[in-house]
Amino acid sequence: MRGSDSSMHLGALEIRDLGLISYEESLQIQKELVISRRSGEVPDQLLLQEHPHVITIGKSSSEEHILITQKQIVDLGMEVFRVGRGGDVTYHGPGQLVGYPILDLKPDRKDLHRYLRDLEEVLINSLLELSVQARRRENLTGVWVKDRKIAAIGVRVSSQWITSHGFSLNVCNDLSYFDAIVPCGIKDVEVTSISNELGERIQTEMVSTIVVEEFEKIFDLKDVKH
């Protein structure tokens, strides 16, 4: 991890591309970076990754929103984690871009509602760059293409205003795995992906580059490696 150096100036961001990584391992990295960010040992972070098939259950979720049995979960090669983020149940898998910002929102971004809207804006702008017209839906957190959900957001903000968890954007993942859950606790919701909307396979690497650019714009941050 980085210590105090010239990269610690205001607005510094460190991008970490973790590749395909287990949810459990990524969760541990998040926990360590939250501590390091709080102490000022590292600048703001953006972790980008894909996960093997996993269902995560947020603080406001019910296990009734998992629609398959434990045996089916095992047969599908999935894991289940109950975690301390906001939001309901969601699914992560290969071909889905998952981003976990570890940001210090002090002093002038101490507003959870604004933070959620900013994350939505990052994703909406990124999708627009890919010619996918996305939007918000009133009283629902996340990003939609018409009435089809393309991105989920579930965050945690500590009492010291350090963020963790984040967003998942469906790029080229197998959408049939969403049949295992009630996505974000919304019944009868249709889920889509960038590849599904464009009718061609889009790679997560290309999407992640665009997401980083839009993230830097919205949060007024700059990757310390560039």
GROMACS elastic network, one bead per residue, 0.5 to 0.9 nm:
[ bonds ]
;  ai    aj funct       b0    kb
    1    33     6  0.87254   500
    1    36     6  0.85317   500
    1    41     6  0.78528   500
    1    42     6  0.69580   500
    2     5     6  0.78742   500
    2     7     6  0.86378   500
    2    41     6  0.65560   500
    2    42     6  0.55200   500
    2    43     6  0.81541   500
    3     7     6  0.89960   500
    3     8     6  0.85297   500
    3    40     6  0.83699   500
    3    41     6  0.50958   500
    3    42     6  0.61788   500
    4     7     6  0.75490   500
    4     8     6  0.62321   500
    4    40     6  0.76355   500
    4    41     6  0.59399   500
    4    42     6  0.71399   500
    4    43     6  0.88201   500
    5     8     6  0.57749   500
    5     9     6  0.83646   500
    6     9     6  0.63236   500
    7    10     6  0.86870   500
    7    12     6  0.62372   500
    7    13     6  0.83576   500
    7    14     6  0.88991   500
    7    42     6  0.86955   500
    7    43     6  0.73615   500
    7   224     6  0.58284   500
    7   225     6  0.87073   500
    8    11     6  0.81161   500
    8    12     6  0.60398   500
    8    13     6  0.86595   500
    8    40     6  0.84003   500
    8    41     6  0.86017   500
    8    42     6  0.71813   500
    8    43     6  0.56647   500
    8    44     6  0.89343   500
    8   224     6  0.85709   500
    9    12     6  0.58106   500
    9    43     6  0.81883   500
   10    43     6  0.86540   500
   10   221     6  0.82093   500
   11    43     6  0.82718   500
   11    44     6  0.79834   500
   11   219     6  0.84125   500
   11   220     6  0.63697   500
   11   222     6  0.61351   500
   11   223     6  0.87445   500
   12    43     6  0.57985   500
   12    44     6  0.64011   500
   12    45     6  0.86851   500
   12   220     6  0.89560   500
   12   221     6  0.56169   500
   12   222     6  0.52942   500
   12   223     6  0.61971   500
   12   224     6  0.58153   500
   13    43     6  0.57861   500
   13    45     6  0.55451   500
   13    46     6  0.72505   500
   13   103     6  0.88413   500
   13   216     6  0.81503   500
   13   221     6  0.57571   500
   13   222     6  0.53149   500
   13   224     6  0.57228   500
   13   225     6  0.86151   500
   14    42     6  0.82695   500
   14    43     6  0.65119   500
   14    44     6  0.62002   500
   14    46     6  0.62997   500
   14    47     6  0.84697   500
   14   222     6  0.80352   500
   14   223     6  0.53496   500
   14   224     6  0.57400   500
   14   225     6  0.72414   500
   15    44     6  0.87602   500
   15    45     6  0.59612   500
   15    47     6  0.61394   500
   15    48     6  0.75511   500
   15   212     6  0.81442   500
   15   223     6  0.63858   500
   15   224     6  0.81136   500
   15   225     6  0.81204   500
   16    45     6  0.73293   500
   16    46     6  0.61491   500
   16    48     6  0.61536   500
   16    49     6  0.85248   500
   17    46     6  0.84251   500
   17    47     6  0.60801   500
   17    49     6  0.60908   500
   18    21     6  0.64864   500
   18    26     6  0.82208   500
   18    47     6  0.68630   500
   18    48     6  0.59880   500
   18    49     6  0.50668   500
   18    50     6  0.78335   500
   19    48     6  0.72599   500
   19    50     6  0.59605   500
   19    51     6  0.83221   500
   20    49     6  0.58680   500
   20    51     6  0.54791   500
   20    52     6  0.70614   500
   20    94     6  0.74327   500
   21    24     6  0.84045   500
   21    25     6  0.68100   500
   21    26     6  0.65544   500
   21    49     6  0.67484   500
   21    50     6  0.62820   500
   21    51     6  0.53458   500
   21    52     6  0.70294   500
   22    25     6  0.53359   500
   22    26     6  0.62661   500
   22    27     6  0.85723   500
   22    50     6  0.82951   500
   22    51     6  0.55289   500
   22    52     6  0.60703   500
   22    53     6  0.88345   500
   22    54     6  0.87317   500
   23    26     6  0.51363   500
   23    27     6  0.60153   500
   23    28     6  0.87065   500
   23    50     6  0.88093   500
   23    51     6  0.59681   500
   23    52     6  0.74360   500
   23    53     6  0.89030   500
   23    54     6  0.73044   500
   23    79     6  0.87956   500
   23    81     6  0.84592   500
   23    92     6  0.87749   500
   24    27     6  0.50764   500
   24    28     6  0.64329   500
   24    29     6  0.88499   500
   24    81     6  0.83610   500
   25    28     6  0.52137   500
   25    29     6  0.64232   500
   25    30     6  0.87788   500
   26    29     6  0.50283   500
   26    30     6  0.62232   500
   26    31     6  0.87186   500
   26    47     6  0.88212   500
   26    49     6  0.85922   500
   26    51     6  0.87811   500
   27    30     6  0.50935   500
   27    31     6  0.63395   500
   27    32     6  0.88183   500
   27   165     6  0.83547   500
   28    31     6  0.51037   500
   28    32     6  0.63336   500
   28    33     6  0.86551   500
   29    32     6  0.52180   500
   29    33     6  0.61539   500
   29    34     6  0.86171   500
   30    33     6  0.51296   500
   30    34     6  0.60903   500
   30    35     6  0.87434   500
   30    47     6  0.83709   500
   30   100     6  0.78056   500
   30   101     6  0.89502   500
   30   102     6  0.74252   500
   30   164     6  0.67115   500
   30   165     6  0.77227   500
   31    34     6  0.52461   500
   31    35     6  0.65942   500
   31    36     6  0.88409   500
   31   164     6  0.81397   500
   32    35     6  0.53395   500
   32    36     6  0.63229   500
   32    37     6  0.86671   500
   33    37     6  0.58181   500
   33    38     6  0.83124   500
   33    42     6  0.77865   500
   33    45     6  0.80350   500
   33   102     6  0.70660   500
   34    37     6  0.51162   500
   34    38     6  0.60739   500
   34    39     6  0.86642   500
   34   102     6  0.63212   500
   34   103     6  0.82805   500
   34   158     6  0.89486   500
   34   162     6  0.65828   500
   34   163     6  0.74912   500
   34   164     6  0.71877   500
   35    38     6  0.51731   500
   35    39     6  0.63589   500
   35    40     6  0.86940   500
   35    41     6  0.87091   500
   35   162     6  0.89249   500
   36    39     6  0.52167   500
   36    40     6  0.61508   500
   36    41     6  0.51357   500
   36    42     6  0.59298   500
   36    43     6  0.87538   500
   37    41     6  0.59508   500
   37    42     6  0.52928   500
   37    43     6  0.64200   500
   37    44     6  0.68201   500
   37    45     6  0.82880   500
   37   102     6  0.73692   500
   37   103     6  0.74727   500
   37   104     6  0.70829   500
   37   162     6  0.74975   500
   38    41     6  0.77622   500
   38    42     6  0.85467   500
   38   104     6  0.73200   500
   38   160     6  0.74225   500
   38   161     6  0.87630   500
   38   162     6  0.68045   500
   39    42     6  0.80232   500
   40    43     6  0.69004   500
   42    45     6  0.78857   500
   43   102     6  0.88910   500
   43   103     6  0.80845   500
   43   104     6  0.86166   500
   43   224     6  0.87772   500
   44   101     6  0.76062   500
   44   102     6  0.58275   500
   44   104     6  0.66106   500
   44   221     6  0.84453   500
   45   100     6  0.80742   500
   45   101     6  0.56371   500
   45   103     6  0.62369   500
   46    99     6  0.66917   500
   46   100     6  0.57488   500
   46   102     6  0.61812   500
   46   103     6  0.80789   500
   46   212     6  0.83978   500
   47    98     6  0.80505   500
   47    99     6  0.55197   500
   47   101     6  0.61584   500
   47   102     6  0.78345   500
   48    97     6  0.69971   500
   48    98     6  0.57553   500
   48   100     6  0.66143   500
   48   101     6  0.86728   500
   48   208     6  0.75383   500
   49    96     6  0.83445   500
   49    97     6  0.61034   500
   49    98     6  0.53013   500
   49    99     6  0.65685   500
   49   100     6  0.85991   500
   50    92     6  0.76717   500
   50    93     6  0.65492   500
   50    94     6  0.55756   500
   50    95     6  0.67670   500
   50    96     6  0.59669   500
   50    97     6  0.56436   500
   50    98     6  0.58231   500
   50    99     6  0.87535   500
   50   204     6  0.87770   500
   51    54     6  0.72089   500
   51    92     6  0.59997   500
   51    93     6  0.50428   500
   51    94     6  0.57427   500
   51    95     6  0.85447   500
   51    96     6  0.77961   500
   51    97     6  0.86003   500
   51    98     6  0.77958   500
   52    77     6  0.85977   500
   52    78     6  0.76424   500
   52    79     6  0.86328   500
   52    92     6  0.70889   500
   52    94     6  0.57309   500
   53    76     6  0.81876   500
   53    77     6  0.67504   500
   53    79     6  0.67605   500
   53    91     6  0.73629   500
   53    92     6  0.57489   500
   53    94     6  0.69397   500
   53   177     6  0.83258   500
   54    77     6  0.83946   500
   54    78     6  0.50148   500
   54    80     6  0.57631   500
   54    81     6  0.76499   500
   54    90     6  0.85081   500
   54    91     6  0.58056   500
   54    92     6  0.53358   500
   54    93     6  0.64316   500
   55    66     6  0.84025   500
   55    78     6  0.71191   500
   55    79     6  0.61549   500
   55    81     6  0.63804   500
   55    82     6  0.85844   500
   55    89     6  0.70252   500
   55    90     6  0.57699   500
   55    92     6  0.64424   500
   55    93     6  0.89000   500
   55   180     6  0.87869   500
   55   181     6  0.82033   500
   56    79     6  0.83732   500
   56    80     6  0.57134   500
   56    82     6  0.57289   500
   56    83     6  0.67851   500
   56    88     6  0.82871   500
   56    89     6  0.56631   500
   56    90     6  0.54892   500
   56    91     6  0.63303   500
   56    92     6  0.79213   500
   57    60     6  0.81268   500
   57    61     6  0.59122   500
   57    62     6  0.75150   500
   57    63     6  0.74154   500
   57    65     6  0.89855   500
   57    80     6  0.76152   500
   57    81     6  0.61423   500
   57    83     6  0.60407   500
   57    84     6  0.84867   500
   57    85     6  0.83915   500
   57    87     6  0.80058   500
   57    88     6  0.59425   500
   57    90     6  0.66567   500
   57    91     6  0.89869   500
   58    61     6  0.53002   500
   58    62     6  0.83860   500
   58    81     6  0.87972   500
   58    82     6  0.62115   500
   58    83     6  0.54922   500
   58    84     6  0.60997   500
   58    85     6  0.52694   500
   58    86     6  0.54562   500
   58    87     6  0.51687   500
   58    89     6  0.58769   500
   58    90     6  0.81940   500
   58   154     6  0.76662   500
   59    62     6  0.85292   500
   59    82     6  0.77875   500
   59    83     6  0.68482   500
   59    84     6  0.57286   500
   59    85     6  0.59782   500
   59    86     6  0.55142   500
   59    87     6  0.65077   500
   59    88     6  0.68983   500
   60    85     6  0.86270   500
   60    86     6  0.64603   500
   60    87     6  0.57132   500
   60    88     6  0.54718   500
   60    89     6  0.85021   500
   61    64     6  0.84517   500
   61    65     6  0.74629   500
   61    86     6  0.86826   500
   61    87     6  0.67733   500
   61    89     6  0.58012   500
   61   184     6  0.80938   500
   61   185     6  0.71227   500
   62    65     6  0.57190   500
   62    66     6  0.80352   500
   62    88     6  0.74018   500
   62    89     6  0.75509   500
   62   185     6  0.81996   500
   63    66     6  0.55057   500
   63    67     6  0.86027   500
   63    89     6  0.79710   500
   64    67     6  0.68668   500
   64   181     6  0.87280   500
   64   182     6  0.86294   500
   65    88     6  0.84360   500
   65    89     6  0.67179   500
   65   180     6  0.85799   500
   65   181     6  0.55273   500
   65   182     6  0.50167   500
   65   183     6  0.78501   500
   65   184     6  0.84956   500
   65   185     6  0.63212   500
   66    69     6  0.80576   500
   66    89     6  0.76311   500
   66   180     6  0.60460   500
   66   182     6  0.65458   500
   67   179     6  0.75857   500
   67   180     6  0.51266   500
   67   181     6  0.51869   500
   67   182     6  0.71867   500
   68    71     6  0.81219   500
   68    72     6  0.59903   500
   68    73     6  0.67141   500
   68   179     6  0.86546   500
   68   180     6  0.55952   500
   68   181     6  0.75676   500
   69    72     6  0.51136   500
   69    73     6  0.62527   500
   69    74     6  0.87378   500
   70    74     6  0.63241   500
   70    75     6  0.86012   500
   71    74     6  0.51131   500
   71    75     6  0.60518   500
   71    76     6  0.85685   500
   72    76     6  0.60432   500
   72    77     6  0.85511   500
   72    78     6  0.86937   500
   73    76     6  0.52566   500
   73    77     6  0.64158   500
   73    78     6  0.53234   500
   73    79     6  0.70175   500
   73    80     6  0.82872   500
   73   180     6  0.83666   500
   74    77     6  0.50591   500
   74    78     6  0.58337   500
   74    79     6  0.74174   500
   75    78     6  0.76356   500
   76   177     6  0.88201   500
   82    85     6  0.89378   500
   82    89     6  0.89455   500
   83    86     6  0.86870   500
   84   155     6  0.85380   500
   84   156     6  0.68579   500
   84   165     6  0.88873   500
   85    88     6  0.87746   500
   85   154     6  0.58939   500
   85   155     6  0.50439   500
   85   157     6  0.83108   500
   85   164     6  0.80168   500
   85   165     6  0.66105   500
   85   166     6  0.86153   500
   86   153     6  0.85362   500
   86   154     6  0.50771   500
   86   155     6  0.53975   500
   86   156     6  0.61463   500
   86   165     6  0.89772   500
   87    90     6  0.85610   500
   87   141     6  0.84645   500
   87   152     6  0.89833   500
   87   153     6  0.74484   500
   87   154     6  0.51046   500
   87   155     6  0.75870   500
   87   184     6  0.66770   500
   87   185     6  0.84763   500
   88   154     6  0.79092   500
   88   182     6  0.88933   500
   88   183     6  0.77089   500
   88   185     6  0.56252   500
   88   186     6  0.89410   500
   89   181     6  0.71750   500
   89   182     6  0.70956   500
   89   183     6  0.61627   500
   89   184     6  0.50555   500
   89   185     6  0.63193   500
   90   152     6  0.77277   500
   90   178     6  0.80911   500
   90   181     6  0.71866   500
   90   182     6  0.78640   500
   90   183     6  0.55375   500
   90   184     6  0.57159   500
   90   185     6  0.84056   500
   91   168     6  0.88866   500
   91   177     6  0.75537   500
   91   178     6  0.65138   500
   91   180     6  0.85401   500
   91   181     6  0.76465   500
   91   183     6  0.75990   500
   92    95     6  0.88865   500
   92    96     6  0.67030   500
   92    97     6  0.87325   500
   92    98     6  0.78594   500
   92   168     6  0.74369   500
   92   170     6  0.89334   500
   92   173     6  0.89212   500
   92   177     6  0.88913   500
   93    96     6  0.58730   500
   93    97     6  0.87351   500
   93   173     6  0.67114   500
   93   174     6  0.79225   500
   93   177     6  0.83849   500
   94    97     6  0.81564   500
   94   172     6  0.81187   500
   94   173     6  0.58776   500
   94   174     6  0.79634   500
   95   170     6  0.70285   500
   95   171     6  0.57782   500
   95   174     6  0.75408   500
   95   203     6  0.76085   500
   95   204     6  0.64029   500
   96   168     6  0.65929   500
   96   169     6  0.57060   500
   96   171     6  0.52309   500
   96   172     6  0.64575   500
   96   173     6  0.54831   500
   96   174     6  0.88817   500
   96   193     6  0.86003   500
   96   204     6  0.70782   500
   97   167     6  0.82779   500
   97   168     6  0.56477   500
   97   169     6  0.51342   500
   97   170     6  0.64400   500
   97   171     6  0.66105   500
   97   204     6  0.61635   500
   97   205     6  0.86784   500
   97   207     6  0.79321   500
   97   208     6  0.70866   500
   98   166     6  0.76357   500
   98   167     6  0.57867   500
   98   169     6  0.63473   500
   98   170     6  0.86833   500
   99   165     6  0.75752   500
   99   166     6  0.57332   500
   99   167     6  0.52949   500
   99   168     6  0.63092   500
   99   169     6  0.83899   500
  100   155     6  0.85180   500
  100   163     6  0.85122   500
  100   164     6  0.60156   500
  100   167     6  0.66470   500
  100   168     6  0.88693   500
  101   163     6  0.65659   500
  101   164     6  0.58778   500
  101   165     6  0.68011   500
  101   166     6  0.62017   500
  101   167     6  0.87213   500
  102   162     6  0.65106   500
  102   163     6  0.50246   500
  102   164     6  0.51326   500
  102   165     6  0.78813   500
  102   166     6  0.88293   500
  103   106     6  0.88660   500
  103   161     6  0.80596   500
  103   162     6  0.54845   500
  103   163     6  0.52209   500
  103   164     6  0.75311   500
  104   107     6  0.82433   500
  104   109     6  0.84946   500
  104   110     6  0.89836   500
  104   160     6  0.80343   500
  104   161     6  0.59045   500
  104   163     6  0.66632   500
  105   108     6  0.67448   500
  105   110     6  0.54431   500
  105   111     6  0.81040   500
  105   115     6  0.86428   500
  105   157     6  0.89586   500
  105   160     6  0.86181   500
  105   161     6  0.54597   500
  105   162     6  0.62852   500
  105   163     6  0.75241   500
  106   109     6  0.58617   500
  106   110     6  0.58954   500
  106   160     6  0.81398   500
  106   161     6  0.63598   500
  106   162     6  0.81838   500
  107   110     6  0.65933   500
  107   161     6  0.89896   500
  108   111     6  0.83780   500
  109   112     6  0.81984   500
  109   114     6  0.76585   500
  109   115     6  0.74281   500
  109   161     6  0.88441   500
  110   114     6  0.83501   500
  110   115     6  0.82116   500
  110   161     6  0.67403   500
  111   114     6  0.53411   500
  111   115     6  0.62464   500
  111   116     6  0.88691   500
  112   116     6  0.62804   500
  112   117     6  0.86427   500
  112   157     6  0.78054   500
  113   116     6  0.52915   500
  113   117     6  0.62757   500
  113   118     6  0.85906   500
  114   117     6  0.50799   500
  114   118     6  0.59932   500
  114   119     6  0.86559   500
  115   118     6  0.50410   500
  115   119     6  0.63300   500
  115   120     6  0.87062   500
  116   119     6  0.52064   500
  116   120     6  0.63277   500
  116   121     6  0.86582   500
  116   141     6  0.74275   500
  116   142     6  0.85228   500
  116   153     6  0.76739   500
  116   154     6  0.85940   500
  116   155     6  0.81262   500
  117   120     6  0.50018   500
  117   121     6  0.61225   500
  117   122     6  0.87119   500
  117   136     6  0.89448   500
  117   141     6  0.81617   500
  117   142     6  0.88290   500
  118   122     6  0.62767   500
  118   123     6  0.88068   500
  118   215     6  0.87000   500
  118   218     6  0.66736   500
  118   219     6  0.77467   500
  119   122     6  0.51146   500
  119   123     6  0.65096   500
  119   124     6  0.86883   500
  119   142     6  0.87085   500
  119   153     6  0.78728   500
  119   166     6  0.81676   500
  119   167     6  0.76901   500
  119   215     6  0.78439   500
  119   218     6  0.83440   500
  120   123     6  0.52490   500
  120   124     6  0.60546   500
  120   125     6  0.85274   500
  120   135     6  0.84754   500
  120   136     6  0.74504   500
  120   141     6  0.79566   500
  120   142     6  0.63042   500
  120   143     6  0.62554   500
  120   151     6  0.86018   500
  120   153     6  0.79502   500
  120   167     6  0.87966   500
  121   124     6  0.50235   500
  121   125     6  0.59473   500
  121   126     6  0.83177   500
  121   135     6  0.88375   500
  121   136     6  0.88764   500
  121   143     6  0.88138   500
  121   214     6  0.84874   500
  121   215     6  0.87475   500
  121   218     6  0.75975   500
  122   125     6  0.53899   500
  122   126     6  0.61047   500
  122   127     6  0.86888   500
  122   211     6  0.67353   500
  122   212     6  0.86998   500
  122   213     6  0.88483   500
  122   214     6  0.53623   500
  122   215     6  0.54763   500
  122   216     6  0.88565   500
  122   217     6  0.83513   500
  122   218     6  0.65757   500
  123   127     6  0.60872   500
  123   128     6  0.85227   500
  123   134     6  0.84260   500
  123   143     6  0.73007   500
  123   151     6  0.77965   500
  123   167     6  0.89054   500
  123   169     6  0.78576   500
  123   211     6  0.68002   500
  123   214     6  0.78133   500
  123   215     6  0.83797   500
  124   127     6  0.52129   500
  124   128     6  0.62269   500
  124   129     6  0.88158   500
  124   132     6  0.85331   500
  124   133     6  0.76502   500
  124   134     6  0.54971   500
  124   135     6  0.63741   500
  124   136     6  0.83029   500
  124   143     6  0.69158   500
  124   144     6  0.86335   500
  125   128     6  0.50345   500
  125   129     6  0.64226   500
  125   130     6  0.89067   500
  125   133     6  0.89832   500
  125   134     6  0.83019   500
  125   211     6  0.83647   500
  125   214     6  0.67439   500
  126   129     6  0.52063   500
  126   130     6  0.67564   500
  126   132     6  0.86686   500
  126   207     6  0.77197   500
  126   210     6  0.58415   500
  126   211     6  0.55337   500
  126   212     6  0.88884   500
  126   213     6  0.83765   500
  126   214     6  0.63051   500
  126   215     6  0.88609   500
  127   130     6  0.50164   500
  127   131     6  0.63767   500
  127   132     6  0.50412   500
  127   133     6  0.66820   500
  127   134     6  0.66346   500
  127   194     6  0.79016   500
  127   207     6  0.85647   500
  127   210     6  0.86687   500
  127   211     6  0.86365   500
  128   132     6  0.50759   500
  128   133     6  0.56292   500
  128   134     6  0.70778   500
  129   132     6  0.73995   500
  129   210     6  0.76356   500
  130   133     6  0.86476   500
  130   194     6  0.82915   500
  130   198     6  0.87282   500
  130   207     6  0.82985   500
  130   210     6  0.87726   500
  131   198     6  0.81495   500
  132   145     6  0.76279   500
  132   194     6  0.73204   500
  132   197     6  0.71601   500
  132   198     6  0.74969   500
  133   144     6  0.86743   500
  133   145     6  0.63053   500
  133   146     6  0.82349   500
  134   143     6  0.65235   500
  134   144     6  0.53908   500
  134   146     6  0.70673   500
  134   150     6  0.83511   500
  135   142     6  0.87280   500
  135   143     6  0.57280   500
  135   144     6  0.52475   500
  135   145     6  0.62717   500
  135   146     6  0.73148   500
  136   139     6  0.88614   500
  136   140     6  0.75015   500
  136   141     6  0.74585   500
  136   142     6  0.66048   500
  136   143     6  0.52707   500
  136   144     6  0.60299   500
  136   145     6  0.86419   500
  137   140     6  0.55095   500
  137   141     6  0.73934   500
  137   142     6  0.77171   500
  137   143     6  0.74345   500
  137   144     6  0.71168   500
  137   147     6  0.84491   500
  138   141     6  0.81917   500
  140   143     6  0.87399   500
  141   152     6  0.73439   500
  141   153     6  0.65046   500
  141   154     6  0.82847   500
  142   149     6  0.75033   500
  142   150     6  0.79880   500
  142   151     6  0.56713   500
  142   153     6  0.53993   500
  142   154     6  0.85976   500
  142   167     6  0.84156   500
  143   148     6  0.86616   500
  143   149     6  0.61054   500
  143   150     6  0.58953   500
  143   151     6  0.50163   500
  143   152     6  0.66578   500
  143   153     6  0.83164   500
  143   169     6  0.87829   500
  144   147     6  0.60833   500
  144   148     6  0.53946   500
  144   150     6  0.53944   500
  144   151     6  0.69002   500
  144   191     6  0.88062   500
  144   192     6  0.86243   500
  145   148     6  0.51247   500
  145   149     6  0.63047   500
  145   150     6  0.66139   500
  145   192     6  0.79142   500
  145   197     6  0.85240   500
  146   149     6  0.81241   500
  147   189     6  0.78167   500
  147   190     6  0.72285   500
  147   191     6  0.87233   500
  148   189     6  0.69226   500
  148   191     6  0.52111   500
  148   192     6  0.58141   500
  148   193     6  0.89418   500
  149   152     6  0.76000   500
  149   170     6  0.89501   500
  149   183     6  0.88726   500
  149   189     6  0.72748   500
  149   190     6  0.63061   500
  149   192     6  0.58791   500
  149   193     6  0.81831   500
  150   168     6  0.85305   500
  150   169     6  0.61649   500
  150   170     6  0.56621   500
  150   171     6  0.84214   500
  150   191     6  0.60676   500
  150   192     6  0.51152   500
  150   193     6  0.54726   500
  150   194     6  0.74990   500
  151   167     6  0.69795   500
  151   168     6  0.54845   500
  151   170     6  0.61548   500
  151   191     6  0.87243   500
  151   192     6  0.86143   500
  151   193     6  0.83082   500
  152   166     6  0.84760   500
  152   167     6  0.56028   500
  152   168     6  0.53229   500
  152   169     6  0.67313   500
  152   170     6  0.87793   500
  152   183     6  0.87713   500
  152   184     6  0.75746   500
  153   165     6  0.84944   500
  153   166     6  0.56656   500
  153   168     6  0.65367   500
  153   169     6  0.89067   500
  154   165     6  0.64858   500
  154   166     6  0.53774   500
  154   167     6  0.62961   500
  154   168     6  0.87709   500
  155   163     6  0.70275   500
  155   164     6  0.59734   500
  155   167     6  0.77610   500
  156   162     6  0.82088   500
  156   163     6  0.56432   500
  156   164     6  0.51924   500
  156   165     6  0.60376   500
  156   166     6  0.78186   500
  157   160     6  0.78141   500
  157   161     6  0.55324   500
  157   162     6  0.54658   500
  157   164     6  0.64110   500
  157   165     6  0.88240   500
  158   161     6  0.50379   500
  158   162     6  0.52588   500
  158   163     6  0.64351   500
  158   164     6  0.82562   500
  159   162     6  0.74919   500
  160   163     6  0.89552   500
  163   166     6  0.82707   500
  169   193     6  0.76307   500
  169   194     6  0.84353   500
  170   173     6  0.62084   500
  170   175     6  0.84208   500
  170   191     6  0.86811   500
  170   192     6  0.69735   500
  170   194     6  0.63529   500
  170   195     6  0.83602   500
  170   204     6  0.89967   500
  171   192     6  0.87350   500
  171   193     6  0.50998   500
  171   195     6  0.59041   500
  171   196     6  0.82455   500
  171   201     6  0.83164   500
  171   202     6  0.65354   500
  171   203     6  0.70214   500
  171   204     6  0.61444   500
  171   207     6  0.76880   500
  172   175     6  0.85194   500
  172   193     6  0.62748   500
  172   194     6  0.66467   500
  172   195     6  0.53177   500
  172   196     6  0.74972   500
  172   201     6  0.62426   500
  172   202     6  0.61597   500
  172   203     6  0.68086   500
  172   204     6  0.73752   500
  173   176     6  0.88649   500
  173   177     6  0.89186   500
  173   193     6  0.72803   500
  173   195     6  0.84541   500
  174   177     6  0.63813   500
  174   178     6  0.84198   500
  174   193     6  0.89948   500
  175   178     6  0.56976   500
  175   179     6  0.78578   500
  175   191     6  0.70227   500
  175   192     6  0.70787   500
  175   193     6  0.77606   500
  176   179     6  0.55827   500
  176   180     6  0.80576   500
  177   180     6  0.57868   500
  177   181     6  0.80711   500
  178   181     6  0.56471   500
  178   182     6  0.75498   500
  178   183     6  0.67909   500
  178   191     6  0.75551   500
  179   182     6  0.74693   500
  179   183     6  0.84922   500
  180   183     6  0.87756   500
  181   184     6  0.83879   500
  181   185     6  0.81713   500
  182   185     6  0.50517   500
  182   186     6  0.59926   500
  182   187     6  0.58409   500
  182   188     6  0.76572   500
  182   189     6  0.77934   500
  183   186     6  0.58624   500
  183   187     6  0.74411   500
  183   188     6  0.87015   500
  183   189     6  0.70190   500
  183   190     6  0.87139   500
  183   191     6  0.81221   500
  184   187     6  0.86298   500
  186   189     6  0.59545   500
  192   195     6  0.84181   500
  192   196     6  0.62252   500
  192   197     6  0.70881   500
  193   196     6  0.50185   500
  193   197     6  0.62028   500
  193   198     6  0.86515   500
  194   197     6  0.51537   500
  194   198     6  0.61494   500
  194   199     6  0.83464   500
  194   200     6  0.85212   500
  194   201     6  0.81820   500
  194   202     6  0.69912   500
  195   198     6  0.52249   500
  195   199     6  0.56892   500
  195   200     6  0.52112   500
  195   202     6  0.53869   500
  195   203     6  0.85318   500
  196   199     6  0.52822   500
  196   200     6  0.69979   500
  196   201     6  0.78252   500
  197   200     6  0.81154   500
  198   201     6  0.79819   500
  198   202     6  0.84289   500
  202   205     6  0.87477   500
  202   206     6  0.76008   500
  202   207     6  0.78481   500
  203   206     6  0.57501   500
  203   207     6  0.67708   500
  203   208     6  0.89418   500
  204   207     6  0.50257   500
  204   208     6  0.59655   500
  204   209     6  0.86850   500
  205   208     6  0.51995   500
  205   209     6  0.65146   500
  206   209     6  0.54184   500
  206   210     6  0.67757   500
  206   211     6  0.89354   500
  207   210     6  0.52442   500
  207   211     6  0.61850   500
  207   212     6  0.86898   500
  208   212     6  0.61061   500
  208   213     6  0.86566   500
  209   212     6  0.52955   500
  209   213     6  0.64751   500
  209   214     6  0.89057   500
  210   213     6  0.51690   500
  210   214     6  0.63227   500
  210   215     6  0.85278   500
  211   214     6  0.51840   500
  211   215     6  0.59151   500
  211   216     6  0.85539   500
  212   215     6  0.50018   500
  212   216     6  0.61674   500
  212   217     6  0.86855   500
  212   223     6  0.87956   500
  213   216     6  0.53114   500
  213   217     6  0.64565   500
  213   218     6  0.89317   500
  213   222     6  0.89979   500
  214   217     6  0.50668   500
  214   218     6  0.62142   500
  214   219     6  0.85398   500
  215   218     6  0.53302   500
  215   219     6  0.60193   500
  215   220     6  0.79918   500
  215   221     6  0.77895   500
  216   219     6  0.54165   500
  216   220     6  0.54029   500
  216   222     6  0.57908   500
  216   223     6  0.77238   500
  217   220     6  0.51570   500
  217   221     6  0.68432   500
  217   222     6  0.84165   500
  218   221     6  0.80172   500
  219   222     6  0.89716   500
  222   225     6  0.85978   500
  222   226     6  0.77460   500
  223   226     6  0.57033   500
